[in-house]
Amino acid sequence: MPSHAHVSRSGGLRREIAALAARMMAEDGISDFGFAKRKAAKQLGATDADALPNNNEVEAELRAWLAIYQDEEQPQRLLEMRSAAIEVMRLLADFRPYLTGGALDGTAGRYSELEIELFPESTKDVEIFFLNQDFAYEHREPRRPAPHTPEAILSFDWDDVPVKVSIYPSAAERSPRRGQDRARLAQVEALVAAAVESTRDTGSHAP
């Protein structure tokens, strides 16, 4: 049974890793919780796997960081990203697009990428579509093999919003990943409509 001192040190280290991982996600635009946690743990010299925080702990730190350092600009940036998501998802409607990541859960900040997932019949169909549209993009290799690794990742800029499109086999659409929320176009449109309405209400009550 671990000692109280060990548990205390481990808990403190977990919080340090969570805070550093959150800062990396906010400042460096990292969207992968696992990658951010491993990078933070390495930087802090942590070797105990038990010291790694879970995604919820990192997300809590990320929300706190954004509230302190990007409080005024973050809601506007979030609205810009969700509005861009609507345009991109309409463009890619034939490939069953979903919004995921920080733009959906509200943790996106100044340097975050807009994360879109596609579930086409063929990955090549998406790239052919981009080529036919004469649409500039970069092809990025998935970081590492894993059960839910996309077949391909395409990145591009939509106005001033960086976009990452992850392409999965069509069958994967029926198997959503645990802890990974995703939304169809109508849901994103509803989020934007609600945010715009809220802004109008706030403005109408301003002195």
DOKEPA-435918 format. One record per residue: chain; x, y, z of N, C-alpha, C, O in turn. Coordinates in pm, whole numbers, plus 50000, padded with zeros to 5 digits. Layout:
% residues N
{"A"; {X; Y; Z}; {X; Y; Z}; {X; Y; Z}; {X; Y; Z}}
...
***
This chain:
% residues 207
{"A"; {50086; 49880; 50000}; {50000; 50000; 50000}; {50089; 50124; 50000}; {50179; 50135; 50083}}
{"A"; {50063; 50220; 49907}; {50149; 50338; 49900}; {50135; 50425; 50023}; {50028; 50435; 50083}}
{"A"; {50244; 50487; 50061}; {50244; 50573; 50178}; {50168; 50702; 50148}; {50147; 50739; 50033}}
{"A"; {50129; 50770; 50258}; {50058; 50898; 50243}; {50146; 50999; 50171}; {50099; 51076; 50087}}
{"A"; {50276; 50999; 50203}; {50368; 51093; 50141}; {50378; 51067; 49991}; {50382; 51161; 49911}}
{"A"; {50381; 50937; 49953}; {50390; 50903; 49811}; {50264; 50949; 49737}; {50272; 51003; 49627}}
{"A"; {50150; 50926; 49799}; {50024; 50966; 49738}; {50020; 51117; 49722}; {49974; 51168; 49620}}
{"A"; {50068; 51189; 49824}; {50068; 51334; 49820}; {50158; 51386; 49708}; {50121; 51476; 49633}}
{"A"; {50280; 51325; 49697}; {50372; 51367; 49592}; {50313; 51336; 49454}; {50322; 51417; 49362}}
{"A"; {50253; 51218; 49442}; {50195; 51177; 49316}; {50081; 51270; 49275}; {50068; 51308; 49159}}
{"A"; {49997; 51307; 49374}; {49887; 51398; 49346}; {49935; 51535; 49303}; {49879; 51595; 49212}}
{"A"; {50040; 51584; 49368}; {50096; 51713; 49332}; {50155; 51711; 49192}; {50141; 51807; 49116}}
{"A"; {50221; 51600; 49159}; {50281; 51586; 49027}; {50172; 51578; 48919}; {50186; 51635; 48811}}
{"A"; {50064; 51507; 48951}; {49951; 51500; 48856}; {49900; 51640; 48823}; {49873; 51672; 48707}}
{"A"; {49887; 51722; 48927}; {49836; 51858; 48904}; {49935; 51941; 48822}; {49895; 52019; 48736}}
{"A"; {50064; 51923; 48850}; {50165; 51994; 48772}; {50162; 51954; 48625}; {50169; 52038; 48536}}
{"A"; {50150; 51823; 48601}; {50145; 51774; 48463}; {50020; 51825; 48394}; {50025; 51868; 48279}}
{"A"; {49907; 51819; 48465}; {49781; 51866; 48407}; {49789; 52014; 48370}; {49743; 52055; 48263}}
{"A"; {49848; 52094; 48459}; {49859; 52238; 48435}; {49951; 52268; 48317}; {49921; 52352; 48233}}
{"A"; {50065; 52197; 48312}; {50160; 52220; 48202}; {50102; 52171; 48070}; {50117; 52237; 47967}}
{"A"; {50037; 52056; 48071}; {49974; 52004; 47949}; {49868; 52102; 47898}; {49858; 52126; 47778}}
{"A"; {49790; 52158; 47990}; {49687; 52255; 47952}; {49749; 52379; 47889}; {49700; 52431; 47789}}
{"A"; {49859; 52426; 47949}; {49925; 52545; 47894}; {49980; 52517; 47754}; {49974; 52602; 47666}}
{"A"; {50036; 52397; 47736}; {50086; 52360; 47603}; {49974; 52355; 47501}; {49990; 52400; 47387}}
{"A"; {49859; 52302; 47541}; {49746; 52295; 47450}; {49698; 52434; 47412}; {49661; 52459; 47297}}
{"A"; {49698; 52525; 47509}; {49650; 52661; 47485}; {49750; 52742; 47403}; {49711; 52814; 47311}}
{"A"; {49879; 52732; 47436}; {49980; 52817; 47374}; {50036; 52759; 47245}; {50075; 52834; 47155}}
{"A"; {50041; 52627; 47235}; {50102; 52563; 47118}; {50000; 52503; 47023}; {50037; 52451; 46917}}
{"A"; {49872; 52511; 47058}; {49769; 52458; 46970}; {49763; 52307; 46965}; {49709; 52251; 46870}}
{"A"; {49819; 52239; 47066}; {49813; 52092; 47070}; {49670; 52050; 47099}; {49606; 52102; 47190}}
{"A"; {49620; 51955; 47020}; {49481; 51912; 47039}; {49470; 51772; 47099}; {49364; 51733; 47147}}
{"A"; {49579; 51698; 47097}; {49580; 51560; 47145}; {49612; 51559; 47295}; {49724; 51591; 47334}}
{"A"; {49515; 51522; 47378}; {49537; 51522; 47523}; {49652; 51429; 47561}; {49737; 51464; 47643}}
{"A"; {49654; 51310; 47502}; {49757; 51213; 47536}; {49896; 51265; 47505}; {49987; 51251; 47586}}
{"A"; {49912; 51326; 47388}; {50042; 51380; 47348}; {50083; 51492; 47442}; {50199; 51499; 47483}}
{"A"; {49988; 51581; 47476}; {50019; 51692; 47567}; {50061; 51641; 47704}; {50155; 51694; 47763}}
{"A"; {49993; 51538; 47754}; {50027; 51483; 47886}; {50165; 51419; 47884}; {50244; 51438; 47976}}
{"A"; {50195; 51342; 47780}; {50326; 51277; 47773}; {50438; 51380; 47760}; {50544; 51365; 47821}}
{"A"; {50414; 51483; 47681}; {50516; 51588; 47664}; {50539; 51663; 47794}; {50652; 51692; 47830}}
{"A"; {50430; 51693; 47865}; {50442; 51764; 47993}; {50512; 51677; 48096}; {50597; 51725; 48170}}
{"A"; {50477; 51548; 48101}; {50539; 51456; 48197}; {50689; 51445; 48171}; {50769; 51445; 48265}}
{"A"; {50726; 51437; 48045}; {50869; 51427; 48010}; {50942; 51554; 48051}; {51053; 51547; 48104}}
{"A"; {50880; 51669; 48028}; {50944; 51796; 48062}; {50962; 51809; 48213}; {51059; 51870; 48259}}
{"A"; {50869; 51751; 48290}; {50877; 51759; 48436}; {50956; 51643; 48495}; {50972; 51634; 48617}}
{"A"; {51005; 51554; 48409}; {51085; 51442; 48457}; {51006; 51334; 48527}; {51060; 51259; 48608}}
{"A"; {50876; 51325; 48495}; {50792; 51224; 48558}; {50808; 51090; 48487}; {50800; 51083; 48364}}
{"A"; {50830; 50986; 48564}; {50846; 50852; 48506}; {50738; 50757; 48555}; {50724; 50647; 48502}}
{"A"; {50661; 50797; 48656}; {50557; 50713; 48712}; {50429; 50729; 48631}; {50371; 50838; 48627}}
{"A"; {50384; 50622; 48568}; {50263; 50629; 48486}; {50141; 50671; 48568}; {50048; 50731; 48515}}
{"A"; {50143; 50639; 48699}; {50030; 50676; 48785}; {50018; 50827; 48802}; {49913; 50878; 48843}}
{"A"; {50126; 50899; 48770}; {50124; 51044; 48788}; {50052; 51115; 48674}; {50020; 51233; 48685}}
{"A"; {50026; 51044; 48564}; {49959; 51109; 48452}; {49813; 51141; 48487}; {49739; 51054; 48532}}
{"A"; {49773; 51264; 48467}; {49633; 51301; 48494}; {49542; 51245; 48385}; {49590; 51208; 48278}}
{"A"; {49412; 51238; 48412}; {49320; 51196; 48308}; {49280; 51319; 48225}; {49313; 51432; 48259}}
{"A"; {49208; 51294; 48116}; {49171; 51403; 48026}; {49084; 51508; 48095}; {49095; 51627; 48066}}
{"A"; {48997; 51465; 48184}; {48909; 51560; 48253}; {48989; 51657; 48339}; {48955; 51775; 48349}}
{"A"; {49096; 51607; 48402}; {49180; 51693; 48484}; {49251; 51797; 48398}; {49261; 51914; 48436}}
{"A"; {49299; 51755; 48282}; {49367; 51849; 48192}; {49266; 51949; 48137}; {49297; 52068; 48126}}
{"A"; {49149; 51902; 48101}; {49046; 51993; 48048}; {49007; 52099; 48150}; {48985; 52214; 48114}}
{"A"; {48997; 52060; 48277}; {48964; 52156; 48383}; {49073; 52264; 48393}; {49043; 52382; 48406}}
{"A"; {49199; 52221; 48385}; {49310; 52317; 48389}; {49308; 52407; 48265}; {49338; 52526; 48273}}
{"A"; {49273; 52348; 48150}; {49270; 52425; 48026}; {49161; 52532; 48032}; {49183; 52646; 47991}}
{"A"; {49045; 52496; 48083}; {48937; 52595; 48096}; {48977; 52707; 48192}; {48947; 52824; 48169}}
{"A"; {49045; 52670; 48300}; {49090; 52770; 48396}; {49193; 52863; 48332}; {49190; 52984; 48354}}
{"A"; {49286; 52806; 48254}; {49389; 52885; 48187}; {49325; 52984; 48091}; {49360; 53102; 48089}}
{"A"; {49230; 52936; 48010}; {49163; 53023; 47914}; {49086; 53134; 47984}; {49082; 53248; 47937}}
{"A"; {49024; 53102; 48097}; {48946; 53201; 48171}; {49036; 53314; 48223}; {48992; 53429; 48233}}
{"A"; {49161; 53280; 48255}; {49253; 53381; 48308}; {49320; 53461; 48198}; {49324; 53584; 48203}}
{"A"; {49371; 53390; 48095}; {49458; 53455; 47996}; {49389; 53494; 47865}; {49440; 53578; 47792}}
{"A"; {49275; 53433; 47834}; {49208; 53466; 47709}; {49059; 53493; 47733}; {48975; 53467; 47647}}
{"A"; {49028; 53545; 47850}; {48889; 53560; 47891}; {48806; 53642; 47794}; {48694; 53604; 47760}}
{"A"; {48860; 53755; 47747}; {48782; 53845; 47663}; {48773; 53797; 47519}; {48669; 53810; 47455}}
{"A"; {48882; 53740; 47468}; {48885; 53703; 47327}; {48833; 53563; 47299}; {48791; 53534; 47187}}
{"A"; {48836; 53474; 47400}; {48806; 53333; 47374}; {48664; 53309; 47323}; {48648; 53232; 47229}}
{"A"; {48560; 53371; 47381}; {48425; 53348; 47327}; {48412; 53389; 47181}; {48346; 53320; 47103}}
{"A"; {48476; 53501; 47143}; {48469; 53546; 47005}; {48543; 53451; 46913}; {48497; 53421; 46803}}
{"A"; {48660; 53404; 46959}; {48737; 53309; 46878}; {48658; 53179; 46861}; {48658; 53120; 46753}}
{"A"; {48591; 53135; 46967}; {48512; 53014; 46961}; {48399; 53028; 46859}; {48371; 52936; 46783}}
{"A"; {48335; 53145; 46857}; {48228; 53170; 46761}; {48284; 53170; 46618}; {48223; 53115; 46527}}
{"A"; {48401; 53231; 46600}; {48464; 53233; 46467}; {48495; 53091; 46420}; {48473; 53058; 46303}}
{"A"; {48546; 53008; 46510}; {48582; 52871; 46473}; {48458; 52788; 46440}; {48458; 52712; 46343}}
{"A"; {48354; 52804; 46520}; {48232; 52727; 46493}; {48165; 52774; 46364}; {48107; 52693; 46291}}
{"A"; {48173; 52904; 46335}; {48118; 52955; 46210}; {48197; 52900; 46092}; {48140; 52864; 45989}}
{"A"; {48330; 52894; 46107}; {48414; 52835; 46002}; {48382; 52687; 45985}; {48382; 52635; 45874}}
{"A"; {48355; 52619; 46097}; {48321; 52477; 46092}; {48196; 52455; 46008}; {48189; 52360; 45930}}
{"A"; {48097; 52542; 46023}; {47974; 52529; 45944}; {48006; 52538; 45795}; {47955; 52459; 45716}}
{"A"; {48090; 52634; 45757}; {48125; 52650; 45616}; {48201; 52529; 45562}; {48174; 52481; 45453}}
{"A"; {48297; 52480; 45641}; {48377; 52365; 45597}; {48290; 52240; 45589}; {48302; 52161; 45495}}
{"A"; {48203; 52222; 45688}; {48118; 52104; 45689}; {48017; 52106; 45574}; {47983; 52001; 45519}}
{"A"; {47970; 52224; 45537}; {47881; 52233; 45420}; {47958; 52197; 45293}; {47906; 52128; 45206}}
{"A"; {48082; 52246; 45284}; {48165; 52215; 45168}; {48188; 52064; 45154}; {48189; 52010; 45044}}
{"A"; {48207; 51998; 45269}; {48242; 51856; 45270}; {48122; 51768; 45307}; {48140; 51657; 45357}}
{"A"; {48002; 51817; 45282}; {47882; 51747; 45327}; {47871; 51604; 45273}; {47815; 51518; 45340}}
{"A"; {47924; 51579; 45153}; {47914; 51445; 45094}; {47996; 51341; 45169}; {47978; 51221; 45148}}
{"A"; {48086; 51386; 45256}; {48177; 51293; 45322}; {48145; 51273; 45471}; {48229; 51229; 45548}}
{"A"; {48022; 51307; 45509}; {47972; 51287; 45645}; {48064; 51351; 45750}; {48130; 51281; 45827}}
{"A"; {48069; 51483; 45752}; {48157; 51554; 45845}; {48100; 51567; 45986}; {47979; 51577; 46006}}
{"A"; {48189; 51566; 46082}; {48155; 51591; 46223}; {48255; 51692; 46278}; {48373; 51690; 46240}}
{"A"; {48209; 51779; 46366}; {48299; 51867; 46441}; {48334; 51798; 46571}; {48250; 51735; 46635}}
{"A"; {48461; 51809; 46610}; {48505; 51753; 46737}; {48611; 51846; 46797}; {48639; 51952; 46741}}
{"A"; {48670; 51806; 46908}; {48778; 51884; 46966}; {48733; 52010; 47039}; {48618; 52023; 47080}}
{"A"; {48828; 52102; 47055}; {48806; 52221; 47136}; {48698; 52315; 47086}; {48633; 52382; 47166}}
{"A"; {48679; 52322; 46953}; {48575; 52410; 46901}; {48436; 52360; 46939}; {48341; 52438; 46945}}
{"A"; {48424; 52230; 46964}; {48295; 52174; 47005}; {48278; 52182; 47156}; {48173; 52225; 47204}}
{"A"; {48380; 52141; 47233}; {48362; 52137; 47378}; {48387; 52271; 47447}; {48368; 52283; 47568}}
{"A"; {48429; 52372; 47370}; {48444; 52506; 47426}; {48581; 52538; 47480}; {48600; 52643; 47542}}
{"A"; {48680; 52450; 47459}; {48814; 52475; 47512}; {48909; 52531; 47407}; {49027; 52551; 47436}}
{"A"; {48861; 52557; 47286}; {48948; 52612; 47182}; {48992; 52752; 47219}; {48916; 52831; 47274}}
{"A"; {49117; 52782; 47188}; {49172; 52913; 47217}; {49238; 52973; 47094}; {49211; 52933; 46981}}
{"A"; {49323; 53069; 47118}; {49385; 53148; 47013}; {49459; 53065; 46908}; {49455; 53097; 46790}}
{"A"; {49525; 52958; 46952}; {49610; 52882; 46860}; {49555; 52743; 46825}; {49625; 52661; 46767}}
{"A"; {49431; 52718; 46861}; {49373; 52586; 46838}; {49337; 52564; 46692}; {49302; 52657; 46620}}
{"A"; {49345; 52438; 46651}; {49299; 52399; 46519}; {49151; 52364; 46525}; {49101; 52315; 46626}}
{"A"; {49082; 52388; 46415}; {48945; 52340; 46398}; {48954; 52194; 46356}; {49018; 52161; 46256}}
{"A"; {48891; 52106; 46433}; {48904; 51963; 46407}; {48775; 51907; 46347}; {48669; 51910; 46409}}
{"A"; {48787; 51857; 46224}; {48675; 51798; 46153}; {48708; 51652; 46123}; {48819; 51620; 46080}}
{"A"; {48611; 51564; 46145}; {48628; 51423; 46110}; {48535; 51389; 45994}; {48420; 51431; 45991}}
{"A"; {48588; 51312; 45898}; {48511; 51268; 45782}; {48504; 51116; 45779}; {48595; 51047; 45825}}
{"A"; {48394; 51065; 45724}; {48375; 50920; 45712}; {48328; 50885; 45571}; {48216; 50838; 45551}}
{"A"; {48416; 50908; 45471}; {48378; 50884; 45332}; {48386; 50736; 45295}; {48438; 50654; 45371}}
{"A"; {48335; 50704; 45177}; {48349; 50568; 45126}; {48495; 50538; 45095}; {48539; 50424; 45108}}
{"A"; {48569; 50640; 45054}; {48711; 50624; 45022}; {48787; 50751; 45054}; {48740; 50861; 45023}}
{"A"; {48902; 50736; 45115}; {48987; 50851; 45145}; {49024; 50926; 45018}; {49031; 51049; 45017}}
{"A"; {49049; 50852; 44911}; {49088; 50914; 44785}; {48979; 51007; 44732}; {49008; 51107; 44666}}
{"A"; {48852; 50974; 44762}; {48743; 51060; 44716}; {48757; 51201; 44771}; {48729; 51299; 44702}}
{"A"; {48801; 51212; 44896}; {48816; 51344; 44958}; {48929; 51420; 44891}; {48913; 51538; 44857}}
{"A"; {49042; 51355; 44870}; {49156; 51423; 44808}; {49125; 51460; 44663}; {49167; 51566; 44617}}
{"A"; {49053; 51375; 44592}; {49013; 51407; 44455}; {48923; 51530; 44456}; {48934; 51617; 44369}}
{"A"; {48832; 51536; 44554}; {48743; 51652; 44567}; {48824; 51780; 44585}; {48798; 51880; 44519}}
{"A"; {48922; 51778; 44674}; {49006; 51896; 44697}; {49081; 51935; 44569}; {49091; 52053; 44535}}
{"A"; {49134; 51835; 44501}; {49209; 51864; 44378}; {49119; 51923; 44271}; {49159; 52016; 44201}}
{"A"; {48998; 51870; 44258}; {48904; 51923; 44159}; {48861; 52065; 44191}; {48831; 52144; 44102}}
{"A"; {48860; 52096; 44321}; {48824; 52232; 44366}; {48943; 52327; 44358}; {48930; 52447; 44385}}
{"A"; {49060; 52271; 44322}; {49185; 52348; 44322}; {49208; 52412; 44459}; {49244; 52529; 44471}}
{"A"; {49185; 52329; 44561}; {49190; 52373; 44700}; {49323; 52329; 44761}; {49353; 52210; 44765}}
{"A"; {49401; 52426; 44808}; {49534; 52396; 44862}; {49525; 52333; 45000}; {49452; 52383; 45086}}
{"A"; {49597; 52225; 45022}; {49600; 52159; 45153}; {49732; 52087; 45170}; {49806; 52065; 45073}}
{"A"; {49762; 52050; 45292}; {49882; 51971; 45322}; {49839; 51833; 45370}; {49739; 51819; 45441}}
{"A"; {49913; 51734; 45331}; {49886; 51597; 45374}; {49976; 51567; 45493}; {50098; 51572; 45482}}
{"A"; {49914; 51535; 45608}; {49992; 51504; 45729}; {49973; 51358; 45765}; {49863; 51303; 45756}}
{"A"; {50082; 51296; 45805}; {50075; 51156; 45848}; {50023; 51149; 45991}; {50062; 51230; 46076}}
{"A"; {49935; 51053; 46020}; {49891; 51033; 46159}; {50012; 51011; 46249}; {50113; 50955; 46205}}
{"A"; {50001; 51056; 46375}; {50117; 51055; 46464}; {50170; 50915; 46490}; {50292; 50896; 46491}}
{"A"; {50084; 50818; 46512}; {50131; 50682; 46543}; {50016; 50584; 46519}; {49899; 50623; 46528}}
{"A"; {50047; 50459; 46490}; {49940; 50359; 46474}; {49866; 50339; 46606}; {49928; 50328; 46711}}
{"A"; {49735; 50333; 46599}; {49650; 50312; 46717}; {49515; 50264; 46668}; {49484; 50275; 46549}}
{"A"; {49433; 50210; 46758}; {49303; 50158; 46716}; {49215; 50262; 46644}; {49136; 50226; 46556}}
{"A"; {49229; 50388; 46682}; {49142; 50490; 46622}; {49222; 50593; 46542}; {49184; 50710; 46534}}
{"A"; {49332; 50550; 46483}; {49412; 50639; 46401}; {49343; 50663; 46267}; {49299; 50568; 46203}}
{"A"; {49333; 50789; 46223}; {49271; 50815; 46092}; {49356; 50761; 45977}; {49476; 50740; 45992}}
{"A"; {49291; 50739; 45864}; {49364; 50691; 45747}; {49449; 50802; 45687}; {49555; 50776; 45629}}
{"A"; {49404; 50925; 45702}; {49479; 51039; 45650}; {49437; 51164; 45725}; {49327; 51171; 45781}}
{"A"; {49527; 51262; 45726}; {49497; 51392; 45787}; {49533; 51501; 45686}; {49645; 51505; 45635}}
{"A"; {49438; 51587; 45657}; {49460; 51699; 45567}; {49449; 51828; 45648}; {49361; 51840; 45733}}
{"A"; {49536; 51923; 45621}; {49529; 52050; 45694}; {49532; 52166; 45595}; {49595; 52159; 45490}}
{"A"; {49462; 52272; 45631}; {49457; 52392; 45549}; {49407; 52507; 45635}; {49363; 52487; 45748}}
{"A"; {49414; 52626; 45581}; {49362; 52745; 45651}; {49230; 52786; 45587}; {49217; 52791; 45465}}
{"A"; {49133; 52815; 45673}; {49004; 52866; 45628}; {48995; 53008; 45681}; {48963; 53029; 45798}}
{"A"; {49022; 53106; 45596}; {49046; 53243; 45640}; {49161; 53240; 45741}; {49272; 53200; 45706}}
{"A"; {49136; 53281; 45865}; {49246; 53279; 45963}; {49230; 53164; 46063}; {49288; 53168; 46172}}
{"A"; {49151; 53064; 46027}; {49130; 52950; 46115}; {49203; 52827; 46060}; {49172; 52782; 45950}}
{"A"; {49300; 52774; 46134}; {49368; 52652; 46088}; {49273; 52532; 46104}; {49209; 52517; 46208}}
{"A"; {49266; 52448; 46002}; {49173; 52336; 46001}; {49248; 52204; 45985}; {49338; 52192; 45902}}
{"A"; {49210; 52108; 46066}; {49263; 51971; 46054}; {49148; 51878; 46023}; {49054; 51866; 46101}}
{"A"; {49155; 51811; 45908}; {49052; 51717; 45867}; {49107; 51575; 45881}; {49202; 51539; 45811}}
{"A"; {49049; 51497; 45970}; {49090; 51358; 45989}; {48992; 51268; 45915}; {48870; 51278; 45934}}
{"A"; {49045; 51179; 45832}; {48961; 51095; 45747}; {48965; 50951; 45798}; {49071; 50890; 45810}}
{"A"; {48846; 50897; 45826}; {48832; 50762; 45879}; {48754; 50675; 45782}; {48684; 50726; 45695}}
{"A"; {48766; 50543; 45795}; {48683; 50454; 45714}; {48535; 50477; 45745}; {48501; 50513; 45857}}
{"A"; {48450; 50459; 45647}; {48308; 50486; 45667}; {48249; 50403; 45780}; {48160; 50450; 45851}}
{"A"; {48298; 50280; 45799}; {48245; 50192; 45904}; {48273; 50247; 46044}; {48200; 50215; 46137}}
{"A"; {48377; 50329; 46059}; {48414; 50381; 46191}; {48312; 50482; 46243}; {48310; 50512; 46362}}
{"A"; {48227; 50533; 46155}; {48127; 50630; 46198}; {48032; 50570; 46301}; {47979; 50641; 46387}}
{"A"; {48010; 50441; 46293}; {47915; 50376; 46385}; {47978; 50341; 46519}; {47911; 50288; 46608}}
{"A"; {48106; 50371; 46534}; {48177; 50336; 46658}; {48242; 50460; 46718}; {48364; 50473; 46711}}
{"A"; {48164; 50550; 46775}; {48223; 50671; 46834}; {48319; 50636; 46947}; {48296; 50541; 47022}}
{"A"; {48426; 50714; 46958}; {48527; 50686; 47060}; {48481; 50735; 47196}; {48423; 50843; 47208}}
{"A"; {48508; 50656; 47296}; {48468; 50690; 47433}; {48536; 50820; 47477}; {48657; 50836; 47462}}
{"A"; {48457; 50910; 47531}; {48511; 51037; 47579}; {48538; 51138; 47470}; {48592; 51246; 47496}}
{"A"; {48500; 51106; 47346}; {48524; 51197; 47233}; {48390; 51240; 47175}; {48327; 51165; 47101}}
{"A"; {48348; 51360; 47209}; {48221; 51410; 47156}; {48239; 51453; 47011}; {48347; 51495; 46970}}
{"A"; {48133; 51442; 46934}; {48136; 51492; 46798}; {47995; 51537; 46761}; {47897; 51488; 46817}}
{"A"; {47985; 51630; 46666}; {47856; 51690; 46633}; {47840; 51703; 46482}; {47935; 51734; 46411}}
{"A"; {47717; 51677; 46435}; {47685; 51697; 46295}; {47658; 51845; 46269}; {47652; 51926; 46361}}
{"A"; {47641; 51878; 46142}; {47625; 52017; 46100}; {47510; 52087; 46173}; {47526; 52200; 46220}}
{"A"; {47395; 52022; 46181}; {47279; 52086; 46243}; {47307; 52124; 46389}; {47260; 52228; 46436}}
{"A"; {47382; 52041; 46460}; {47415; 52070; 46600}; {47507; 52191; 46610}; {47492; 52274; 46700}}
{"A"; {47603; 52200; 46517}; {47696; 52315; 46519}; {47621; 52442; 46484}; {47645; 52547; 46543}}
{"A"; {47530; 52434; 46387}; {47449; 52552; 46351}; {47367; 52599; 46472}; {47350; 52719; 46493}}
{"A"; {47317; 52505; 46550}; {47239; 52540; 46669}; {47328; 52609; 46773}; {47284; 52704; 46838}}
{"A"; {47452; 52562; 46790}; {47544; 52625; 46884}; {47574; 52769; 46844}; {47574; 52859; 46928}}
{"A"; {47597; 52791; 46715}; {47628; 52926; 46667}; {47506; 53016; 46682}; {47519; 53131; 46724}}
{"A"; {47389; 52966; 46647}; {47267; 53045; 46659}; {47243; 53087; 46804}; {47203; 53200; 46831}}
{"A"; {47268; 52994; 46897}; {47249; 53025; 47039}; {47349; 53130; 47086}; {47315; 53219; 47164}}
{"A"; {47474; 53120; 47038}; {47577; 53216; 47077}; {47544; 53355; 47023}; {47561; 53455; 47093}}
{"A"; {47498; 53362; 46899}; {47462; 53491; 46838}; {47344; 53552; 46913}; {47343; 53672; 46939}}
{"A"; {47246; 53470; 46946}; {47129; 53519; 47019}; {47168; 53570; 47157}; {47117; 53672; 47203}}
{"A"; {47260; 53499; 47222}; {47307; 53540; 47354}; {47379; 53675; 47346}; {47364; 53759; 47434}}
{"A"; {47458; 53694; 47240}; {47530; 53819; 47221}; {47432; 53935; 47200}; {47451; 54044; 47252}}
{"A"; {47326; 53907; 47122}; {47225; 54010; 47100}; {47155; 54049; 47230}; {47131; 54167; 47257}}
{"A"; {47123; 53945; 47311}; {47055; 53972; 47438}; {47143; 54054; 47529}; {47095; 54146; 47596}}
{"A"; {47272; 54020; 47533}; {47366; 54095; 47618}; {47377; 54238; 47572}; {47379; 54331; 47654}}
{"A"; {47384; 54256; 47439}; {47395; 54391; 47385}; {47271; 54473; 47413}; {47281; 54593; 47439}}
{"A"; {47155; 54410; 47406}; {47030; 54485; 47427}; {47012; 54528; 47572}; {46937; 54622; 47600}}
{"A"; {47081; 54458; 47665}; {47070; 54494; 47806}; {47185; 54581; 47854}; {47191; 54619; 47971}}
{"A"; {47276; 54613; 47762}; {47390; 54695; 47801}; {47342; 54837; 47833}; {47251; 54886; 47766}}
{"A"; {47402; 54903; 47932}; {47359; 55039; 47968}; {47396; 55138; 47859}; {47368; 55257; 47873}}
***
